[in-house]
Amino acid sequence: MFENYKVYETTLAGRPLKLETGMMAGLANAAVMAKYGDTCVLCTVTASAKPREGVDFFPLSVDYEEKMYSVGRIPGSFTRREGKASDKAVLASRCIDRPIRPLFPKDMRNDCSVVATVMSVDPDCSPEVAAAIGVSTAIAISDIPWAGPISSVNVGLVDGEIVINPTLEQREKTDLTLTVSSTADLVAMIEAGGNEIPDDLMFDCIMAGHEVNKEVVKFINGIVAEIGKEKFEFQSNDPDPEIMAEIEEFCIEDVKKALDTDDKLVRDAALLPIYNAVHEKFDERFEGNEAKLDEIMYLVQKHVVRAWLKDEKKRVDGRGIDEIRPLDAKVDLLPRVHGSGMFTRGQTQVLSIATLAPVSEAQKLDGLDEEVSKRYIHHYNFPSYSVGETKPSRGPGRREIGHGALAEKALVPVIPSVDEFPYAIRVVSEVLSSNGSTSQGSICGSTLALMAAGVPIKAPVAGISCGLITGDDGVYGDFMTMVDIQGLEDFYGDMDFKVAGTHKGITAIQMDLKVHGLTPAIIKEAFQKTNKARMHILDEVMLKCIPEYRAELSPYAPKMLTTAINPEKIGDVIGKQGKVIQSIQEQCECTINIEEDGRVFVSGLDIEKAKQAIGIVELIANDPEIGAIYSGKVTRLMTFGAFVEIAPGKEGLVHISKLDVKRVEKVEDVVAVGDQVIVKVTEIDDQGRINLSRRDALVEVNGAVVEEGADEEAPRKPRKNFKKRDK
């Protein structure tokens, strides 16, 4: 039945890698079951027979689908089935999409769908790596035109050693999380997060991943040589060269004048009449396909911008090749939030807002890996007004999720541990104006917001991007890079190489390409330029705005205290049906969260009340200290004294002789049930009974003086109508 079934085996980072074809998904253009260890990912690719009408781009979709059965769990949703892709699944999709997209023909308009379905997960063998290799193999053996294959690996840095595809244990202690994708010769994609990795070491890690990828690509090429299908012919969408030349001659000088400005609004306004003139002159020749003219106009602008950069070393806004646009940084723009910072670079402007909350508000995760929550959350919003367009908001798309994750990755290495700063932290970056590199602007703005909020970050982080223009001979020949690319340079250029980091090293990288890949020389030059620019942004702009994080939190931020108790005492602190902990929270106007290991987090706007709550919790979990003074509530009155509750479940007796600094006739003369009094612990007997003294507390706290005869107990009057009880 499965006469075409084949299995191809190799070893990757010491673990078996199997690529199986011919058994599953036979109606797709191609399907591969990628097995890495016990991780299994079904990778399929399909393409439409005809091109899609009316589009000026290659319609490729890439989906990475997480199935909870792959880790033996039922989804936690109400419907108990997988729903919207998680952020991690979206990020995995983007890491597959970015290296494969430039390898498709730019003039093809046939719909293409790539789906990687994770069916089994071995924690030591990354499903993302298996998916990327499986997808690459599926496209390569299919009949869909493509210039691959590619390979992807993860690179870690464990105890100073470079590790390819680190295991679960190694991932828990790695200083670097790096994904490298490569063709047979070039680095096609880089995605990294690291603990301030020096540029040279980061380069070495990338090259180590690249060398392994080249071996995997060789393995895939062997499969293609054996079972690869002949690529189908497609209808090219490239414009007729003669018509292209005619339109270019008609409008190129006007286009040059329109593009020669640093103001996006001025440029757009100047281009509009040129578009109208081109349509007026050429619409008849493109009847029914007028959109083709807009595509030609795009190519004309692309030609102008690239020629300026490559041949004249001229940038659209007149800057030098390595000159950064005007910069500005501000903090405290929003009075009631916990921290705010705005970063402006040219016409790119991002406002970031930091919010502090109890650790219990950390985000819970329901994914395929071992991470169940995260306490630092970064969200990025890109409203249509930021680019002068009109479009309703419909929630974050893949781009927004990707940019938010990049900023989060850049800042996580400098966020203090929960023991140092017991808060959950959320930062939201609102893009107010966009003309290139908003993701890096959000990293800078978020650093400002965190410092303004009083978060004791280990070091400030800044981000910058580097662009690339290649010649007709591609990346192997003459190329040029430029720092701080704006929108047009990103749109018409070949690369957006984003690097974020501190003075010490790199914390995040994301690389988007329109060419097949980069040579080591290009990567090295990009590192050199982004490093220099990053230092300038940190020293000359951000640290001049706010030199260090605030010593105090905003008055509107919750004040957080933490302590640790014996885990066996957690039940005593919570109490039956939660009554004890609820009582403490109500009394101290705070929120208390207790972890299974006995860590206690108390948050409230009033620091003194938070301290009071900590004291009560510690008192419940530990025996009262002899000589310590507590505030307690009078619960019962007796003729010989009053009982005072110094903590829920902790009650002691204040003898009548210890109630006041003067002689007391009746207990009722001094205290009543419900009174809040200060008392000192004077004794704890062998049975755990607590003796208290209000008099000693008044002397120690208020400096009261004990009157003569205060220790003498008042004589008790005999009861009237006393009858001797029968024996």
Solvent accessible surface area in square Angstrom, and as a share of the most:
residue,aa,sasa,rsa
1,M,205,0.91
2,F,94,0.39
3,E,145,0.65
4,N,107,0.55
5,Y,75,0.28
6,K,77,0.32
7,V,59,0.34
8,Y,31,0.12
9,E,112,0.50
10,T,46,0.27
11,T,91,0.53
12,L,4,0.02
13,A,40,0.31
14,G,69,0.66
15,R,42,0.15
16,P,73,0.46
17,L,1,0.01
18,K,72,0.30
19,L,0,0.00
20,E,18,0.08
21,T,11,0.06
22,G,37,0.36
23,M,77,0.34
24,M,81,0.36
25,A,45,0.35
26,G,76,0.73
27,L,185,0.92
28,A,19,0.14
29,N,30,0.15
30,A,8,0.06
31,A,13,0.10
32,V,0,0.00
33,M,13,0.06
34,A,0,0.00
35,K,59,0.25
36,Y,1,0.00
37,G,26,0.25
38,D,102,0.53
39,T,0,0.00
40,C,25,0.15
41,V,0,0.00
42,L,24,0.12
43,C,0,0.00
44,T,26,0.15
45,V,1,0.00
46,T,54,0.31
47,A,22,0.17
48,S,40,0.26
49,A,104,0.81
50,K,160,0.68
51,P,33,0.21
52,R,109,0.40
53,E,150,0.67
54,G,73,0.71
55,V,27,0.16
56,D,92,0.48
57,F,104,0.43
58,F,20,0.08
59,P,9,0.06
60,L,16,0.08
61,S,53,0.34
62,V,4,0.02
63,D,44,0.23
64,Y,7,0.03
65,E,69,0.31
66,E,32,0.14
67,K,47,0.20
68,M,11,0.05
69,Y,125,0.47
70,S,10,0.07
71,V,43,0.25
72,G,71,0.68
73,R,104,0.38
74,I,132,0.67
75,P,17,0.10
76,G,56,0.54
77,S,51,0.33
78,F,201,0.84
79,T,98,0.57
80,R,138,0.50
81,R,172,0.63
82,E,61,0.28
83,G,70,0.68
84,K,167,0.71
85,A,46,0.35
86,S,43,0.28
87,D,65,0.34
88,K,78,0.33
89,A,2,0.01
90,V,7,0.04
91,L,47,0.24
92,A,7,0.06
93,S,1,0.01
94,R,36,0.13
95,C,27,0.16
96,I,4,0.02
97,D,24,0.12
98,R,28,0.10
99,P,2,0.01
100,I,1,0.00
101,R,91,0.33
102,P,14,0.09
103,L,4,0.02
104,F,7,0.03
105,P,33,0.21
106,K,131,0.56
107,D,25,0.13
108,M,0,0.00
109,R,17,0.06
110,N,3,0.01
111,D,45,0.23
112,C,3,0.02
113,S,39,0.25
114,V,1,0.00
115,V,38,0.22
116,A,0,0.00
117,T,17,0.10
118,V,0,0.00
119,M,62,0.28
120,S,36,0.23
121,V,23,0.13
122,D,30,0.16
123,P,60,0.38
124,D,54,0.28
125,C,2,0.01
126,S,11,0.07
127,P,17,0.10
128,E,79,0.35
129,V,2,0.01
130,A,0,0.00
131,A,0,0.00
132,A,5,0.04
133,I,0,0.00
134,G,0,0.00
135,V,2,0.01
136,S,0,0.00
137,T,0,0.00
138,A,1,0.01
139,I,0,0.00
140,A,7,0.05
141,I,11,0.06
142,S,0,0.00
143,D,37,0.19
144,I,0,0.00
145,P,13,0.08
146,W,28,0.10
147,A,53,0.41
148,G,25,0.24
149,P,9,0.06
150,I,1,0.01
151,S,0,0.00
152,S,3,0.02
153,V,0,0.00
154,N,26,0.13
155,V,1,0.00
156,G,0,0.00
157,L,7,0.04
158,V,12,0.07
159,D,122,0.63
160,G,58,0.55
161,E,117,0.52
162,I,65,0.33
163,V,28,0.16
164,I,32,0.16
165,N,4,0.02
166,P,9,0.06
167,T,36,0.21
168,L,44,0.22
169,E,120,0.54
170,Q,54,0.24
171,R,82,0.30
172,E,132,0.59
173,K,108,0.46
174,T,24,0.14
175,D,59,0.31
176,L,2,0.01
177,T,88,0.51
178,L,1,0.00
179,T,27,0.16
180,V,0,0.00
181,S,0,0.00
182,S,0,0.00
183,T,15,0.09
184,A,49,0.38
185,D,91,0.47
186,L,13,0.06
187,V,0,0.00
188,A,4,0.03
189,M,1,0.00
190,I,0,0.00
191,E,17,0.08
192,A,0,0.00
193,G,9,0.09
194,G,3,0.03
195,N,74,0.38
196,E,29,0.13
197,I,5,0.03
198,P,67,0.42
199,D,23,0.12
200,D,114,0.59
201,L,59,0.29
202,M,0,0.00
203,F,24,0.10
204,D,72,0.38
205,C,0,0.00
206,I,0,0.00
207,M,33,0.15
208,A,28,0.22
209,G,0,0.00
210,H,7,0.03
211,E,91,0.41
212,V,39,0.22
213,N,0,0.00
214,K,66,0.28
215,E,115,0.52
216,V,7,0.04
217,V,1,0.01
218,K,146,0.62
219,F,42,0.18
220,I,0,0.00
221,N,61,0.32
222,G,44,0.42
223,I,2,0.01
224,V,43,0.25
225,A,94,0.73
226,E,104,0.47
227,I,47,0.24
228,G,31,0.30
229,K,105,0.44
230,E,158,0.71
231,K,70,0.30
232,F,53,0.22
233,E,164,0.73
234,F,59,0.25
235,Q,127,0.57
236,S,60,0.39
237,N,29,0.15
238,D,95,0.49
239,P,19,0.12
240,D,72,0.38
241,P,106,0.67
242,E,143,0.64
243,I,37,0.19
244,M,33,0.15
245,A,59,0.46
246,E,69,0.31
247,I,0,0.00
248,E,38,0.17
249,E,145,0.65
250,F,85,0.35
251,C,2,0.01
252,I,26,0.13
253,E,104,0.47
254,D,71,0.37
255,V,0,0.00
256,K,67,0.28
257,K,157,0.67
258,A,7,0.05
259,L,0,0.00
260,D,75,0.39
261,T,28,0.16
262,D,92,0.48
263,D,44,0.23
264,K,52,0.22
265,L,125,0.62
266,V,82,0.47
267,R,7,0.02
268,D,65,0.34
269,A,68,0.53
270,A,38,0.29
271,L,15,0.07
272,L,111,0.55
273,P,78,0.49
274,I,18,0.09
275,Y,50,0.19
276,N,87,0.45
277,A,40,0.31
278,V,0,0.00
279,H,44,0.19
280,E,154,0.69
281,K,114,0.48
282,F,1,0.01
283,D,45,0.23
284,E,158,0.71
285,R,129,0.47
286,F,25,0.10
287,E,147,0.66
288,G,73,0.70
289,N,77,0.40
290,E,65,0.29
291,A,64,0.49
292,K,26,0.11
293,L,0,0.00
294,D,62,0.32
295,E,23,0.10
296,I,0,0.00
297,M,1,0.00
298,Y,63,0.24
299,L,51,0.25
300,V,0,0.00
301,Q,8,0.04
302,K,46,0.19
303,H,92,0.41
304,V,2,0.01
305,V,1,0.01
306,R,44,0.16
307,A,29,0.22
308,W,16,0.06
309,L,1,0.00
310,K,35,0.15
311,D,110,0.57
312,E,107,0.48
313,K,115,0.49
314,K,60,0.26
315,R,1,0.00
316,V,1,0.01
317,D,27,0.14
318,G,61,0.59
319,R,20,0.07
320,G,36,0.34
321,I,33,0.17
322,D,79,0.41
323,E,88,0.39
324,I,26,0.13
325,R,12,0.04
326,P,110,0.69
327,L,38,0.19
328,D,55,0.29
329,A,14,0.11
330,K,94,0.40
331,V,30,0.17
332,D,77,0.40
333,L,68,0.34
334,L,64,0.32
335,P,117,0.74
336,R,166,0.61
337,V,46,0.27
338,H,27,0.12
339,G,5,0.05
340,S,1,0.01
341,G,0,0.00
342,M,25,0.11
343,F,2,0.01
344,T,24,0.14
345,R,0,0.00
346,G,27,0.26
347,Q,55,0.25
348,T,2,0.01
349,Q,48,0.21
350,V,0,0.00
351,L,23,0.11
352,S,0,0.00
353,I,27,0.14
354,A,0,0.00
355,T,59,0.34
356,L,3,0.01
357,A,15,0.12
358,P,16,0.10
359,V,21,0.12
360,S,53,0.34
361,E,107,0.48
362,A,18,0.14
363,Q,66,0.29
364,K,162,0.69
365,L,44,0.22
366,D,80,0.42
367,G,10,0.10
368,L,14,0.07
369,D,60,0.31
370,E,102,0.46
371,E,71,0.32
372,V,108,0.62
373,S,51,0.33
374,K,49,0.21
375,R,46,0.17
376,Y,10,0.04
377,I,17,0.09
378,H,6,0.03
379,H,66,0.30
380,Y,6,0.02
381,N,55,0.28
382,F,48,0.20
383,P,26,0.16
384,S,18,0.12
385,Y,131,0.50
386,S,6,0.04
387,V,37,0.22
388,G,61,0.59
389,E,104,0.46
390,T,139,0.81
391,K,139,0.59
392,P,83,0.52
393,S,96,0.62
394,R,195,0.71
395,G,58,0.56
396,P,73,0.46
397,G,34,0.32
398,R,91,0.33
399,R,96,0.35
400,E,31,0.14
401,I,22,0.11
402,G,1,0.01
403,H,14,0.06
404,G,3,0.02
405,A,22,0.17
406,L,2,0.01
407,A,0,0.00
408,E,25,0.11
409,K,58,0.25
410,A,0,0.00
411,L,0,0.00
412,V,75,0.43
413,P,22,0.14
414,V,0,0.00
415,I,16,0.08
416,P,3,0.02
417,S,54,0.35
418,V,29,0.16
419,D,105,0.54
420,E,115,0.51
421,F,15,0.06
422,P,13,0.08
423,Y,6,0.02
424,A,4,0.03
425,I,1,0.00
426,R,103,0.37
427,V,0,0.00
428,V,17,0.10
429,S,0,0.00
430,E,52,0.23
431,V,0,0.00
432,L,53,0.27
433,S,36,0.23
434,S,12,0.08
435,N,6,0.03
436,G,11,0.10
437,S,13,0.09
438,T,3,0.02
439,S,0,0.00
440,Q,1,0.00
441,G,1,0.01
442,S,0,0.00
443,I,0,0.00
444,C,0,0.00
445,G,0,0.00
446,S,0,0.00
447,T,0,0.00
448,L,0,0.00
449,A,0,0.00
450,L,0,0.00
451,M,6,0.03
452,A,8,0.06
453,A,0,0.00
454,G,6,0.06
455,V,0,0.00
456,P,36,0.22
457,I,10,0.05
458,K,130,0.55
459,A,22,0.17
460,P,21,0.13
461,V,0,0.00
462,A,0,0.00
463,G,0,0.00
464,I,0,0.00
465,S,0,0.00
466,C,0,0.00
467,G,1,0.01
468,L,1,0.00
469,I,2,0.01
470,T,10,0.06
471,G,23,0.22
472,D,162,0.84
473,D,92,0.48
474,G,25,0.24
475,V,10,0.06
476,Y,142,0.54
477,G,28,0.27
478,D,93,0.48
479,F,50,0.21
480,M,14,0.06
481,T,2,0.01
482,M,2,0.01
483,V,3,0.02
484,D,0,0.00
485,I,1,0.01
486,Q,2,0.01
487,G,25,0.24
488,L,20,0.10
489,E,3,0.01
490,D,44,0.23
491,F,111,0.46
492,Y,6,0.02
493,G,2,0.02
494,D,9,0.04
495,M,4,0.02
496,D,10,0.05
497,F,0,0.00
498,K,5,0.02
499,V,0,0.00
500,A,1,0.01
501,G,0,0.00
502,T,0,0.00
503,H,85,0.38
504,K,149,0.63
505,G,1,0.01
506,I,0,0.00
507,T,0,0.00
508,A,0,0.00
509,I,0,0.00
510,Q,2,0.01
511,M,1,0.00
512,D,42,0.22
513,L,17,0.08
514,K,73,0.31
515,V,26,0.15
516,H,78,0.35
517,G,0,0.00
518,L,0,0.00
519,T,18,0.10
520,P,58,0.37
521,A,59,0.46
522,I,0,0.00
523,I,0,0.00
524,K,102,0.43
525,E,50,0.23
526,A,0,0.00
527,F,7,0.03
528,Q,121,0.54
529,K,38,0.16
530,T,0,0.00
531,N,47,0.24
532,K,159,0.67
533,A,6,0.05
534,R,1,0.00
535,M,44,0.20
536,H,84,0.37
537,I,0,0.00
538,L,0,0.00
539,D,61,0.32
540,E,83,0.37
541,V,21,0.12
542,M,1,0.00
543,L,41,0.21
544,K,142,0.60
545,C,41,0.25
546,I,7,0.03
547,P,101,0.63
548,E,126,0.57
549,Y,91,0.35
550,R,88,0.32
551,A,105,0.82
552,E,144,0.65
553,L,40,0.20
554,S,20,0.13
555,P,102,0.64
556,Y,89,0.34
557,A,0,0.00
558,P,21,0.13
559,K,37,0.16
560,M,17,0.07
561,L,46,0.23
562,T,61,0.35
563,T,24,0.14
564,A,73,0.57
565,I,13,0.07
566,N,75,0.38
567,P,71,0.44
568,E,151,0.68
569,K,75,0.32
570,I,30,0.15
571,G,51,0.49
572,D,75,0.39
573,V,0,0.00
574,I,66,0.33
575,G,17,0.17
576,K,167,0.71
577,Q,144,0.64
578,G,11,0.10
579,K,128,0.54
580,V,31,0.18
581,I,23,0.12
582,Q,103,0.46
583,S,54,0.35
584,I,0,0.00
585,Q,46,0.21
586,E,144,0.64
587,Q,90,0.40
588,C,0,0.00
589,E,117,0.52
590,C,15,0.09
591,T,58,0.34
592,I,9,0.04
593,N,29,0.15
594,I,38,0.19
595,E,59,0.26
596,E,165,0.74
597,D,84,0.44
598,G,0,0.00
599,R,76,0.28
600,V,0,0.00
601,F,3,0.01
602,V,0,0.00
603,S,5,0.03
604,G,9,0.09
605,L,118,0.59
606,D,63,0.33
607,I,64,0.33
608,E,107,0.48
609,K,64,0.27
610,A,0,0.00
611,K,105,0.44
612,Q,75,0.33
613,A,0,0.00
614,I,20,0.10
615,G,35,0.34
616,I,18,0.09
617,V,0,0.00
618,E,63,0.28
619,L,10,0.05
620,I,8,0.04
621,A,5,0.04
622,N,77,0.40
623,D,109,0.56
624,P,9,0.06
625,E,122,0.55
626,I,114,0.58
627,G,34,0.32
628,A,27,0.21
629,I,54,0.27
630,Y,45,0.17
631,S,58,0.37
632,G,1,0.01
633,K,93,0.39
634,V,1,0.01
635,T,41,0.24
636,R,111,0.40
637,L,49,0.24
638,M,77,0.34
639,T,106,0.62
640,F,70,0.29
641,G,0,0.00
642,A,1,0.00
643,F,39,0.16
644,V,2,0.01
645,E,54,0.24
646,I,7,0.04
647,A,4,0.03
648,P,30,0.19
649,G,77,0.74
650,K,41,0.18
651,E,65,0.29
652,G,3,0.02
653,L,38,0.19
654,V,1,0.00
655,H,64,0.29
656,I,10,0.05
657,S,20,0.13
658,K,67,0.28
659,L,3,0.01
660,D,19,0.10
661,V,23,0.13
662,K,100,0.42
663,R,90,0.33
664,V,10,0.06
665,E,104,0.47
666,K,118,0.50
667,V,3,0.02
668,E,112,0.50
669,D,93,0.48
670,V,38,0.22
671,V,7,0.04
672,A,52,0.40
673,V,95,0.55
674,G,44,0.42
675,D,55,0.29
676,Q,103,0.46
677,V,16,0.09
678,I,50,0.25
679,V,0,0.00
680,K,48,0.20
681,V,1,0.00
682,T,56,0.33
683,E,83,0.37
684,I,51,0.26
685,D,39,0.20
686,D,156,0.81
687,Q,139,0.62
688,G,47,0.45
689,R,148,0.54
690,I,14,0.07
691,N,50,0.26
692,L,3,0.01
693,S,0,0.00
694,R,45,0.17
695,R,24,0.09
696,D,42,0.22
697,A,0,0.00
698,L,23,0.11
699,V,58,0.33
700,E,104,0.46
701,V,82,0.47
702,N,101,0.52
703,G,55,0.53
704,A,31,0.24
705,V,122,0.70
706,V,64,0.37
707,E,95,0.43
708,E,179,0.80
709,G,26,0.25
710,A,4,0.03
711,D,90,0.47
712,E,110,0.49
713,E,75,0.34
714,A,8,0.06
715,P,108,0.68
716,R,162,0.59
717,K,183,0.78
718,P,125,0.79
719,R,198,0.72
720,K,182,0.77
721,N,145,0.74
722,F,151,0.63
723,K,171,0.72
724,K,165,0.70
725,R,213,0.78
726,D,131,0.68
727,K,235,0.99
